[in-house]
């Protein structure tokens, strides 16, 4: 009985060892350098800035602080100061988030105003229809003997 257990234990241990070595090798291959990580983060925020720049609701004055932070982050990456670059990228992200929040709020308020206008028009149509119904009922009552 003991020999059967030992025979099945060794292949299991071997498989576990092979899997752990394989996984650690994969983890080493995927390891990202701080420079690459910060450069990617700067590129993502720069892409967001370009997208927002296409919106007619966003002017260049609103994007100027974002562009300044992204420029500072790029310069910091070039110097090798990844902590400062990360902070500047985070600053740009927060400013872009604020701009996006303002845009979403403005769209929401304009939609709300449009819906209120539509509700007013529908209420007016309902009132007109009720008047027409009352007139029609009066006509029917007069014609009936």
C-alpha positions in Angstrom: 0.0 0.0 0.0 2.8 2.4 0.9 4.6 1.7 -2.4 1.5 2.5 -4.4 1.2 5.8 -2.5 4.8 6.6 -3.2 4.5 5.7 -6.8 1.6 8.1 -7.4 3.1 10.8 -5.2 6.3 11.2 -7.2 4.6 12.0 -10.5 2.3 14.5 -8.8 5.3 16.2 -7.2 7.1 16.3 -10.5 4.1 17.8 -12.2 3.7 20.4 -9.5 7.3 21.3 -9.7 7.2 21.6 -13.5 4.1 23.7 -13.3 5.5 26.1 -10.7 8.8 26.5 -12.7 6.8 27.1 -15.9 4.6 29.7 -14.2 7.6 31.5 -12.7 9.3 31.6 -16.1 6.1 33.1 -17.6 6.0 35.7 -14.8 9.5 36.7 -15.6 8.8 37.1 -19.3 5.8 39.4 -18.6 7.5 41.6 -16.2 7.1 45.2 -17.3 9.7 47.8 -16.7 8.8 51.0 -14.8 9.7 53.0 -17.9 7.3 51.0 -20.1 4.5 51.2 -17.6 4.7 55.0 -17.2 5.2 55.5 -20.9 2.1 53.4 -21.6 0.1 55.4 -18.9 1.2 58.7 -20.5 0.2 57.4 -24.0 -3.3 56.4 -22.7 -3.9 59.9 -21.2 -2.6 61.6 -24.3 -5.1 59.6 -26.3 -7.9 60.7 -24.0 -6.7 64.3 -24.4 -6.8 64.0 -28.2 -10.3 62.5 -28.2 -11.6 65.3 -25.9 -9.9 67.9 -28.1 -12.1 66.7 -31.0 -15.2 67.7 -29.1 -16.6 71.1 -29.9 -17.7 71.4 -26.3 -14.1 71.4 -25.1 -11.9 74.4 -25.8 -8.1 74.6 -25.9 -8.0 76.6 -22.6 -9.6 73.7 -20.7 -7.0 71.2 -22.1 -4.0 73.4 -21.5 -3.3 72.1 -17.9 -3.7 68.5 -19.2 -1.2 69.2 -22.0 1.2 70.8 -19.5 1.0 67.8 -17.2 1.5 65.3 -20.0 4.5 67.3 -21.3 6.0 67.3 -17.8 5.4 63.5 -17.6 7.1 62.9 -20.9 10.1 65.0 -19.8 10.3 63.1 -16.6 10.3 59.7 -18.4 13.1 61.0 -20.6 15.1 61.9 -17.5 14.3 58.6 -15.8 12.2 60.1 -13.0 9.3 57.6 -13.1 7.8 58.6 -9.8 7.3 62.2 -11.0 6.1 61.1 -14.4 3.6 58.9 -12.7 2.3 61.8 -10.6 2.0 64.1 -13.6 0.2 61.3 -15.5 -2.2 60.9 -12.6 -2.7 64.7 -12.5 -3.6 64.7 -16.2 -6.0 61.8 -15.7 -7.8 63.6 -12.9 -8.1 66.8 -15.0 -9.4 64.7 -18.0 -11.9 63.0 -15.7 -13.1 66.4 -14.5 -13.6 67.6 -18.1 -15.4 64.4 -18.9 -17.7 64.8 -15.9 -18.6 68.4 -16.9 -19.4 67.2 -20.4 -21.6 64.4 -19.1 -23.4 66.8 -16.8 -23.9 69.4 -19.6 -25.4 66.7 -21.9 -27.6 65.5 -19.0 -29.0 69.0 -18.4 -29.6 69.7 -22.1 -31.4 66.4 -22.4 -33.5 67.3 -19.3 -34.4 70.6 -20.9 -35.4 68.9 -24.1 -37.6 66.4 -22.2 -39.3 69.2 -20.3 -40.1 70.9 -23.6 -41.5 67.7 -25.0 -43.6 67.1 -21.8 -45.0 70.7 -22.1 -45.9 70.1 -25.8 -47.6 66.8 -24.9 -49.6 68.4 -22.1 -50.7 71.1 -24.5 -51.8 68.4 -27.0 -53.7 66.6 -24.2 -55.5 69.8 -23.2 -56.5 70.5 -26.8 -57.7 66.9 -27.2 -59.8 67.1 -24.0 -61.4 70.4 -25.3 -62.2 68.7 -28.6 -63.8 65.8 -26.7 -65.9 68.1 -24.6 -67.1 70.0 -27.7 -67.9 66.7 -29.4 -69.9 65.5 -26.3 -71.8 68.7 -26.2 -72.7 68.4 -29.9 -73.9 64.8 -29.4 -76.0 65.8 -26.5 -77.7 68.6 -28.5 -78.4 66.4 -31.4 -79.8 63.6 -29.3 -83.6 63.8 -28.7 
